[in-house]
Amino acid sequence: MAKITSTGKQFVITVPKDLMELMGWDKETEIIISKYPGKDILFIEEIKRKKNAE
């Protein structure tokens, strides 16, 4: 189960390790959480980063 805490200016969502592994995320992963209009449905998407050309 995920847990939401507050640091004062920001909120932190703690996600279980098994869910992180299932999604293929690590501690450096950035995500977007958005709400479906008019419903109580949330979408969570990973922000894909462009790799710098070398």
PDB file of N, CA, C, O and CB in Angstrom:
ATOM      1  N   MET A   1       0.843  -1.160   0.000  1.00  0.00           N
ATOM      2  CA  MET A   1       0.000   0.000   0.000  1.00  0.00           C
ATOM      3  C   MET A   1       0.900   1.238   0.000  1.00  0.00           C
ATOM      4  O   MET A   1       1.895   1.286   0.724  1.00  0.00           O
ATOM      5  CB  MET A   1      -0.966  -0.010   1.217  1.00  0.00           C
ATOM      6  N   ALA A   2       0.552   2.228  -0.805  1.00  0.00           N
ATOM      7  CA  ALA A   2       1.298   3.483  -0.841  1.00  0.00           C
ATOM      8  C   ALA A   2       0.878   4.358   0.333  1.00  0.00           C
ATOM      9  O   ALA A   2      -0.246   4.261   0.825  1.00  0.00           O
ATOM     10  CB  ALA A   2       1.071   4.224  -2.184  1.00  0.00           C
ATOM     11  N   LYS A   3       1.799   5.215   0.775  1.00  0.00           N
ATOM     12  CA  LYS A   3       1.517   6.110   1.893  1.00  0.00           C
ATOM     13  C   LYS A   3       1.897   7.532   1.495  1.00  0.00           C
ATOM     14  O   LYS A   3       2.933   7.746   0.864  1.00  0.00           O
ATOM     15  CB  LYS A   3       2.287   5.667   3.176  1.00  0.00           C
ATOM     16  N   ILE A   4       1.061   8.505   1.860  1.00  0.00           N
ATOM     17  CA  ILE A   4       1.326   9.909   1.561  1.00  0.00           C
ATOM     18  C   ILE A   4       1.694  10.621   2.857  1.00  0.00           C
ATOM     19  O   ILE A   4       0.981  10.521   3.855  1.00  0.00           O
ATOM     20  CB  ILE A   4       0.092  10.585   0.882  1.00  0.00           C
ATOM     21  N   THR A   5       2.824  11.347   2.833  1.00  0.00           N
ATOM     22  CA  THR A   5       3.241  12.155   3.970  1.00  0.00           C
ATOM     23  C   THR A   5       3.529  13.570   3.482  1.00  0.00           C
ATOM     24  O   THR A   5       3.649  13.808   2.280  1.00  0.00           O
ATOM     25  CB  THR A   5       4.489  11.539   4.670  1.00  0.00           C
ATOM     26  N   SER A   6       3.638  14.501   4.412  1.00  0.00           N
ATOM     27  CA  SER A   6       3.884  15.896   4.056  1.00  0.00           C
ATOM     28  C   SER A   6       5.162  16.382   4.709  1.00  0.00           C
ATOM     29  O   SER A   6       5.429  16.099   5.877  1.00  0.00           O
ATOM     30  CB  SER A   6       2.700  16.785   4.472  1.00  0.00           C
ATOM     31  N   THR A   7       5.956  17.124   3.933  1.00  0.00           N
ATOM     32  CA  THR A   7       7.178  17.730   4.461  1.00  0.00           C
ATOM     33  C   THR A   7       6.965  19.206   4.736  1.00  0.00           C
ATOM     34  O   THR A   7       7.919  19.916   5.058  1.00  0.00           O
ATOM     35  CB  THR A   7       8.344  17.536   3.486  1.00  0.00           C
ATOM     36  N   GLY A   8       5.748  19.677   4.617  1.00  0.00           N
ATOM     37  CA  GLY A   8       5.432  21.091   4.811  1.00  0.00           C
ATOM     38  C   GLY A   8       5.065  21.755   3.502  1.00  0.00           C
ATOM     39  O   GLY A   8       3.937  22.216   3.330  1.00  0.00           O
ATOM     40  N   LYS A   9       6.020  21.810   2.567  1.00  0.00           N
ATOM     41  CA  LYS A   9       5.767  22.431   1.267  1.00  0.00           C
ATOM     42  C   LYS A   9       5.461  21.400   0.179  1.00  0.00           C
ATOM     43  O   LYS A   9       4.894  21.741  -0.859  1.00  0.00           O
ATOM     44  CB  LYS A   9       6.965  23.270   0.853  1.00  0.00           C
ATOM     45  N   GLN A  10       5.830  20.152   0.415  1.00  0.00           N
ATOM     46  CA  GLN A  10       5.642  19.102  -0.576  1.00  0.00           C
ATOM     47  C   GLN A  10       5.007  17.882   0.076  1.00  0.00           C
ATOM     48  O   GLN A  10       5.027  17.720   1.296  1.00  0.00           O
ATOM     49  CB  GLN A  10       6.982  18.725  -1.236  1.00  0.00           C
ATOM     50  N   PHE A  11       4.441  17.030  -0.775  1.00  0.00           N
ATOM     51  CA  PHE A  11       3.932  15.740  -0.323  1.00  0.00           C
ATOM     52  C   PHE A  11       4.835  14.655  -0.885  1.00  0.00           C
ATOM     53  O   PHE A  11       5.363  14.781  -1.989  1.00  0.00           O
ATOM     54  CB  PHE A  11       2.446  15.523  -0.763  1.00  0.00           C
ATOM     55  N   VAL A  12       5.008  13.591  -0.118  1.00  0.00           N
ATOM     56  CA  VAL A  12       5.832  12.462  -0.519  1.00  0.00           C
ATOM     57  C   VAL A  12       4.947  11.229  -0.559  1.00  0.00           C
ATOM     58  O   VAL A  12       4.220  10.946   0.392  1.00  0.00           O
ATOM     59  CB  VAL A  12       7.042  12.261   0.449  1.00  0.00           C
ATOM     60  N   ILE A  13       5.012  10.491  -1.674  1.00  0.00           N
ATOM     61  CA  ILE A  13       4.278   9.233  -1.801  1.00  0.00           C
ATOM     62  C   ILE A  13       5.286   8.100  -1.687  1.00  0.00           C
ATOM     63  O   ILE A  13       6.202   7.988  -2.502  1.00  0.00           O
ATOM     64  CB  ILE A  13       3.483   9.158  -3.159  1.00  0.00           C
ATOM     65  N   THR A  14       5.114   7.263  -0.676  1.00  0.00           N
ATOM     66  CA  THR A  14       5.982   6.115  -0.466  1.00  0.00           C
ATOM     67  C   THR A  14       5.331   4.904  -1.130  1.00  0.00           C
ATOM     68  O   THR A  14       4.194   4.544  -0.826  1.00  0.00           O
ATOM     69  CB  THR A  14       6.233   5.860   1.062  1.00  0.00           C
ATOM     70  N   VAL A  15       6.080   4.284  -2.047  1.00  0.00           N
ATOM     71  CA  VAL A  15       5.559   3.169  -2.838  1.00  0.00           C
ATOM     72  C   VAL A  15       6.296   1.890  -2.420  1.00  0.00           C
ATOM     73  O   VAL A  15       7.516   1.918  -2.255  1.00  0.00           O
ATOM     74  CB  VAL A  15       5.727   3.440  -4.382  1.00  0.00           C
ATOM     75  N   PRO A  16       5.588   0.781  -2.246  1.00  0.00           N
ATOM     76  CA  PRO A  16       6.231  -0.475  -1.860  1.00  0.00           C
ATOM     77  C   PRO A  16       7.252  -0.946  -2.906  1.00  0.00           C
ATOM     78  O   PRO A  16       7.089  -0.722  -4.105  1.00  0.00           O
ATOM     79  CB  PRO A  16       5.173  -1.555  -1.646  1.00  0.00           C
ATOM     80  N   LYS A  17       8.303  -1.601  -2.416  1.00  0.00           N
ATOM     81  CA  LYS A  17       9.381  -2.077  -3.277  1.00  0.00           C
ATOM     82  C   LYS A  17       8.867  -3.010  -4.375  1.00  0.00           C
ATOM     83  O   LYS A  17       9.330  -2.927  -5.513  1.00  0.00           O
ATOM     84  CB  LYS A  17      10.435  -2.792  -2.445  1.00  0.00           C
ATOM     85  N   ASP A  18       7.920  -3.894  -4.057  1.00  0.00           N
ATOM     86  CA  ASP A  18       7.425  -4.833  -5.067  1.00  0.00           C
ATOM     87  C   ASP A  18       6.717  -4.105  -6.215  1.00  0.00           C
ATOM     88  O   ASP A  18       6.803  -4.539  -7.364  1.00  0.00           O
ATOM     89  CB  ASP A  18       6.471  -5.846  -4.423  1.00  0.00           C
ATOM     90  N   LEU A  19       6.021  -3.007  -5.919  1.00  0.00           N
ATOM     91  CA  LEU A  19       5.381  -2.221  -6.973  1.00  0.00           C
ATOM     92  C   LEU A  19       6.429  -1.509  -7.825  1.00  0.00           C
ATOM     93  O   LEU A  19       6.288  -1.426  -9.045  1.00  0.00           O
ATOM     94  CB  LEU A  19       4.403  -1.199  -6.365  1.00  0.00           C
ATOM     95  N   MET A  20       7.476  -0.997  -7.186  1.00  0.00           N
ATOM     96  CA  MET A  20       8.568  -0.347  -7.925  1.00  0.00           C
ATOM     97  C   MET A  20       9.208  -1.334  -8.896  1.00  0.00           C
ATOM     98  O   MET A  20       9.478  -0.990 -10.047  1.00  0.00           O
ATOM     99  CB  MET A  20       9.635   0.212  -6.949  1.00  0.00           C
ATOM    100  N   GLU A  21       9.449  -2.553  -8.436  1.00  0.00           N
ATOM    101  CA  GLU A  21      10.040  -3.583  -9.290  1.00  0.00           C
ATOM    102  C   GLU A  21       9.089  -3.978 -10.412  1.00  0.00           C
ATOM    103  O   GLU A  21       9.523  -4.167 -11.548  1.00  0.00           O
ATOM    104  CB  GLU A  21      10.413  -4.813  -8.461  1.00  0.00           C
ATOM    105  N   LEU A  22       7.802  -4.107 -10.112  1.00  0.00           N
ATOM    106  CA  LEU A  22       6.799  -4.455 -11.113  1.00  0.00           C
ATOM    107  C   LEU A  22       6.750  -3.419 -12.234  1.00  0.00           C
ATOM    108  O   LEU A  22       6.626  -3.771 -13.407  1.00  0.00           O
ATOM    109  CB  LEU A  22       5.423  -4.587 -10.459  1.00  0.00           C
ATOM    110  N   MET A  23       6.849  -2.141 -11.868  1.00  0.00           N
ATOM    111  CA  MET A  23       6.784  -1.057 -12.847  1.00  0.00           C
ATOM    112  C   MET A  23       8.124  -0.820 -13.546  1.00  0.00           C
ATOM    113  O   MET A  23       8.179  -0.115 -14.553  1.00  0.00           O
ATOM    114  CB  MET A  23       6.328   0.222 -12.169  1.00  0.00           C
ATOM    115  N   GLY A  24       9.201  -1.402 -13.021  1.00  0.00           N
ATOM    116  CA  GLY A  24      10.523  -1.200 -13.608  1.00  0.00           C
ATOM    117  C   GLY A  24      11.132   0.149 -13.241  1.00  0.00           C
ATOM    118  O   GLY A  24      11.976   0.674 -13.968  1.00  0.00           O
ATOM    119  N   TRP A  25      10.702   0.706 -12.113  1.00  0.00           N
ATOM    120  CA  TRP A  25      11.181   2.013 -11.667  1.00  0.00           C
ATOM    121  C   TRP A  25      12.306   1.843 -10.659  1.00  0.00           C
ATOM    122  O   TRP A  25      12.442   0.797 -10.025  1.00  0.00           O
ATOM    123  CB  TRP A  25      10.033   2.837 -11.054  1.00  0.00           C
ATOM    124  N   ASP A  26      13.125   2.910 -10.521  1.00  0.00           N
ATOM    125  CA  ASP A  26      14.116   2.963  -9.453  1.00  0.00           C
ATOM    126  C   ASP A  26      14.008   4.317  -8.755  1.00  0.00           C
ATOM    127  O   ASP A  26      13.094   5.087  -9.049  1.00  0.00           O
ATOM    128  CB  ASP A  26      15.558   2.732 -10.008  1.00  0.00           C
ATOM    129  N   LYS A  27      14.920   4.616  -7.843  1.00  0.00           N
ATOM    130  CA  LYS A  27      14.803   5.850  -7.059  1.00  0.00           C
ATOM    131  C   LYS A  27      15.018   7.107  -7.889  1.00  0.00           C
ATOM    132  O   LYS A  27      14.714   8.204  -7.421  1.00  0.00           O
ATOM    133  CB  LYS A  27      15.793   5.830  -5.925  1.00  0.00           C
ATOM    134  N   GLU A  28      15.534   6.978  -9.113  1.00  0.00           N
ATOM    135  CA  GLU A  28      15.756   8.128  -9.996  1.00  0.00           C
ATOM    136  C   GLU A  28      14.579   8.374 -10.939  1.00  0.00           C
ATOM    137  O   GLU A  28      14.579   9.364 -11.671  1.00  0.00           O
ATOM    138  CB  GLU A  28      17.025   7.920 -10.808  1.00  0.00           C
ATOM    139  N   THR A  29      13.589   7.502 -10.936  1.00  0.00           N
ATOM    140  CA  THR A  29      12.453   7.611 -11.850  1.00  0.00           C
ATOM    141  C   THR A  29      11.575   8.803 -11.491  1.00  0.00           C
ATOM    142  O   THR A  29      11.256   9.025 -10.323  1.00  0.00           O
ATOM    143  CB  THR A  29      11.625   6.323 -11.830  1.00  0.00           C
ATOM    144  N   GLU A  30      11.187   9.571 -12.517  1.00  0.00           N
ATOM    145  CA  GLU A  30      10.241  10.669 -12.330  1.00  0.00           C
ATOM    146  C   GLU A  30       8.927  10.263 -12.972  1.00  0.00           C
ATOM    147  O   GLU A  30       8.909   9.683 -14.058  1.00  0.00           O
ATOM    148  CB  GLU A  30      10.780  12.011 -12.940  1.00  0.00           C
ATOM    149  N   ILE A  31       7.818  10.572 -12.291  1.00  0.00           N
ATOM    150  CA  ILE A  31       6.504  10.200 -12.804  1.00  0.00           C
ATOM    151  C   ILE A  31       5.564  11.402 -12.794  1.00  0.00           C
ATOM    152  O   ILE A  31       5.808  12.402 -12.120  1.00  0.00           O
ATOM    153  CB  ILE A  31       5.907   9.049 -11.977  1.00  0.00           C
ATOM    154  N   ILE A  32       4.494  11.273 -13.554  1.00  0.00           N
ATOM    155  CA  ILE A  32       3.407  12.246 -13.549  1.00  0.00           C
ATOM    156  C   ILE A  32       2.174  11.524 -13.013  1.00  0.00           C
ATOM    157  O   ILE A  32       1.865  10.411 -13.440  1.00  0.00           O
ATOM    158  CB  ILE A  32       3.150  12.853 -14.992  1.00  0.00           C
ATOM    159  N   ILE A  33       1.475  12.155 -12.083  1.00  0.00           N
ATOM    160  CA  ILE A  33       0.204  11.625 -11.587  1.00  0.00           C
ATOM    161  C   ILE A  33      -0.875  12.592 -12.036  1.00  0.00           C
ATOM    162  O   ILE A  33      -0.831  13.777 -11.705  1.00  0.00           O
ATOM    163  CB  ILE A  33       0.206  11.445 -10.015  1.00  0.00           C
ATOM    164  N   SER A  34      -1.848  12.088 -12.792  1.00  0.00           N
ATOM    165  CA  SER A  34      -2.927  12.950 -13.278  1.00  0.00           C
ATOM    166  C   SER A  34      -4.270  12.273 -13.027  1.00  0.00           C
ATOM    167  O   SER A  34      -4.343  11.060 -12.828  1.00  0.00           O
ATOM    168  CB  SER A  34      -2.749  13.268 -14.790  1.00  0.00           C
ATOM    169  N   LYS A  35      -5.326  13.075 -13.041  1.00  0.00           N
ATOM    170  CA  LYS A  35      -6.676  12.586 -12.744  1.00  0.00           C
ATOM    171  C   LYS A  35      -7.523  12.616 -14.006  1.00  0.00           C
ATOM    172  O   LYS A  35      -7.479  13.577 -14.774  1.00  0.00           O
ATOM    173  CB  LYS A  35      -7.340  13.430 -11.628  1.00  0.00           C
ATOM    174  N   TYR A  36      -8.286  11.565 -14.209  1.00  0.00           N
ATOM    175  CA  TYR A  36      -9.238  11.508 -15.312  1.00  0.00           C
ATOM    176  C   TYR A  36     -10.366  12.491 -15.008  1.00  0.00           C
ATOM    177  O   TYR A  36     -10.957  12.421 -13.930  1.00  0.00           O
ATOM    178  CB  TYR A  36      -9.790  10.050 -15.520  1.00  0.00           C
ATOM    179  N   PRO A  37     -10.682  13.405 -15.929  1.00  0.00           N
ATOM    180  CA  PRO A  37     -11.713  14.418 -15.663  1.00  0.00           C
ATOM    181  C   PRO A  37     -13.075  13.812 -15.316  1.00  0.00           C
ATOM    182  O   PRO A  37     -13.574  12.937 -16.025  1.00  0.00           O
ATOM    183  CB  PRO A  37     -11.860  15.325 -16.869  1.00  0.00           C
ATOM    184  N   GLY A  38     -13.664  14.283 -14.228  1.00  0.00           N
ATOM    185  CA  GLY A  38     -15.005  13.864 -13.841  1.00  0.00           C
ATOM    186  C   GLY A  38     -15.102  12.512 -13.161  1.00  0.00           C
ATOM    187  O   GLY A  38     -16.200  12.081 -12.809  1.00  0.00           O
ATOM    188  N   LYS A  39     -13.983  11.833 -12.967  1.00  0.00           N
ATOM    189  CA  LYS A  39     -13.994  10.507 -12.330  1.00  0.00           C
ATOM    190  C   LYS A  39     -12.919  10.457 -11.252  1.00  0.00           C
ATOM    191  O   LYS A  39     -12.026  11.304 -11.217  1.00  0.00           O
ATOM    192  CB  LYS A  39     -13.766   9.374 -13.383  1.00  0.00           C
ATOM    193  N   ASP A  40     -13.007   9.477 -10.386  1.00  0.00           N
ATOM    194  CA  ASP A  40     -11.982   9.273  -9.359  1.00  0.00           C
ATOM    195  C   ASP A  40     -10.971   8.228  -9.828  1.00  0.00           C
ATOM    196  O   ASP A  40     -10.745   7.219  -9.160  1.00  0.00           O
ATOM    197  CB  ASP A  40     -12.628   8.838  -8.018  1.00  0.00           C
ATOM    198  N   ILE A  41     -10.369   8.486 -10.985  1.00  0.00           N
ATOM    199  CA  ILE A  41      -9.390   7.575 -11.570  1.00  0.00           C
ATOM    200  C   ILE A  41      -8.080   8.341 -11.739  1.00  0.00           C
ATOM    201  O   ILE A  41      -8.062   9.427 -12.319  1.00  0.00           O
ATOM    202  CB  ILE A  41      -9.893   6.993 -12.944  1.00  0.00           C
ATOM    203  N   LEU A  42      -6.978   7.771 -11.229  1.00  0.00           N
ATOM    204  CA  LEU A  42      -5.666   8.387 -11.384  1.00  0.00           C
ATOM    205  C   LEU A  42      -4.831   7.614 -12.388  1.00  0.00           C
ATOM    206  O   LEU A  42      -4.912   6.388 -12.468  1.00  0.00           O
ATOM    207  CB  LEU A  42      -4.942   8.462 -10.037  1.00  0.00           C
ATOM    208  N   PHE A  43      -4.032   8.335 -13.148  1.00  0.00           N
ATOM    209  CA  PHE A  43      -3.080   7.748 -14.076  1.00  0.00           C
ATOM    210  C   PHE A  43      -1.683   8.078 -13.574  1.00  0.00           C
ATOM    211  O   PHE A  43      -1.421   9.199 -13.139  1.00  0.00           O
ATOM    212  CB  PHE A  43      -3.302   8.271 -15.535  1.00  0.00           C
ATOM    213  N   ILE A  44      -0.792   7.104 -13.635  1.00  0.00           N
ATOM    214  CA  ILE A  44       0.600   7.321 -13.249  1.00  0.00           C
ATOM    215  C   ILE A  44       1.456   6.940 -14.447  1.00  0.00           C
ATOM    216  O   ILE A  44       1.409   5.806 -14.922  1.00  0.00           O
ATOM    217  CB  ILE A  44       0.992   6.486 -11.966  1.00  0.00           C
ATOM    218  N   GLU A  45       2.247   7.908 -14.934  1.00  0.00           N
ATOM    219  CA  GLU A  45       3.106   7.668 -16.088  1.00  0.00           C
ATOM    220  C   GLU A  45       4.536   8.057 -15.773  1.00  0.00           C
ATOM    221  O   GLU A  45       4.784   9.058 -15.100  1.00  0.00           O
ATOM    222  CB  GLU A  45       2.604   8.439 -17.308  1.00  0.00           C
ATOM    223  N   GLU A  46       5.473   7.264 -16.262  1.00  0.00           N
ATOM    224  CA  GLU A  46       6.885   7.589 -16.123  1.00  0.00           C
ATOM    225  C   GLU A  46       7.241   8.679 -17.127  1.00  0.00           C
ATOM    226  O   GLU A  46       6.789   8.653 -18.271  1.00  0.00           O
ATOM    227  CB  GLU A  46       7.774   6.329 -16.331  1.00  0.00           C
ATOM    228  N   ILE A  47       8.052   9.634 -16.691  1.00  0.00           N
ATOM    229  CA  ILE A  47       8.550  10.669 -17.595  1.00  0.00           C
ATOM    230  C   ILE A  47       9.791  10.108 -18.266  1.00  0.00           C
ATOM    231  O   ILE A  47      10.793   9.832 -17.606  1.00  0.00           O
ATOM    232  CB  ILE A  47       8.862  12.020 -16.835  1.00  0.00           C
ATOM    233  N   LYS A  48       9.721   9.941 -19.568  1.00  0.00           N
ATOM    234  CA  LYS A  48      10.863   9.417 -20.317  1.00  0.00           C
ATOM    235  C   LYS A  48      11.849  10.549 -20.558  1.00  0.00           C
ATOM    236  O   LYS A  48      11.467  11.622 -21.025  1.00  0.00           O
ATOM    237  CB  LYS A  48      10.410   8.779 -21.667  1.00  0.00           C
ATOM    238  N   ARG A  49      13.097  10.316 -20.246  1.00  0.00           N
ATOM    239  CA  ARG A  49      14.143  11.322 -20.443  1.00  0.00           C
ATOM    240  C   ARG A  49      14.880  11.041 -21.741  1.00  0.00           C
ATOM    241  O   ARG A  49      15.131   9.890 -22.096  1.00  0.00           O
ATOM    242  CB  ARG A  49      15.132  11.339 -19.250  1.00  0.00           C
ATOM    243  N   LYS A  50      15.219  12.110 -22.437  1.00  0.00           N
ATOM    244  CA  LYS A  50      16.022  11.966 -23.649  1.00  0.00           C
ATOM    245  C   LYS A  50      17.475  11.765 -23.245  1.00  0.00           C
ATOM    246  O   LYS A  50      17.989  12.454 -22.363  1.00  0.00           O
ATOM    247  CB  LYS A  50      15.869  13.209 -24.585  1.00  0.00           C
ATOM    248  N   LYS A  51      18.125  10.816 -23.898  1.00  0.00           N
ATOM    249  CA  LYS A  51      19.538  10.578 -23.613  1.00  0.00           C
ATOM    250  C   LYS A  51      20.367  11.563 -24.426  1.00  0.00           C
ATOM    251  O   LYS A  51      20.080  11.811 -25.598  1.00  0.00           O
ATOM    252  CB  LYS A  51      19.942   9.103 -23.938  1.00  0.00           C
ATOM    253  N   ASN A  52      21.393  12.121 -23.801  1.00  0.00           N
ATOM    254  CA  ASN A  52      22.267  13.075 -24.488  1.00  0.00           C
ATOM    255  C   ASN A  52      23.116  12.355 -25.517  1.00  0.00           C
ATOM    256  O   ASN A  52      23.652  11.278 -25.256  1.00  0.00           O
ATOM    257  CB  ASN A  52      23.165  13.823 -23.484  1.00  0.00           C
ATOM    258  N   ALA A  53      23.233  12.962 -26.693  1.00  0.00           N
ATOM    259  CA  ALA A  53      24.090  12.401 -27.742  1.00  0.00           C
ATOM    260  C   ALA A  53      25.544  12.634 -27.356  1.00  0.00           C
ATOM    261  O   ALA A  53      25.912  13.709 -26.882  1.00  0.00           O
ATOM    262  CB  ALA A  53      23.773  13.039 -29.140  1.00  0.00           C
ATOM    263  N   GLU A  54      26.354  11.618 -27.564  1.00  0.00           N
ATOM    264  CA  GLU A  54      27.775  11.744 -27.198  1.00  0.00           C
ATOM    265  C   GLU A  54      28.611  11.963 -28.411  1.00  0.00           C
ATOM    266  O   GLU A  54      29.831  12.091 -28.305  1.00  0.00           O
ATOM    267  CB  GLU A  54      28.266  10.513 -26.454  1.00  0.00           C
TER     268      GLU A  54
END
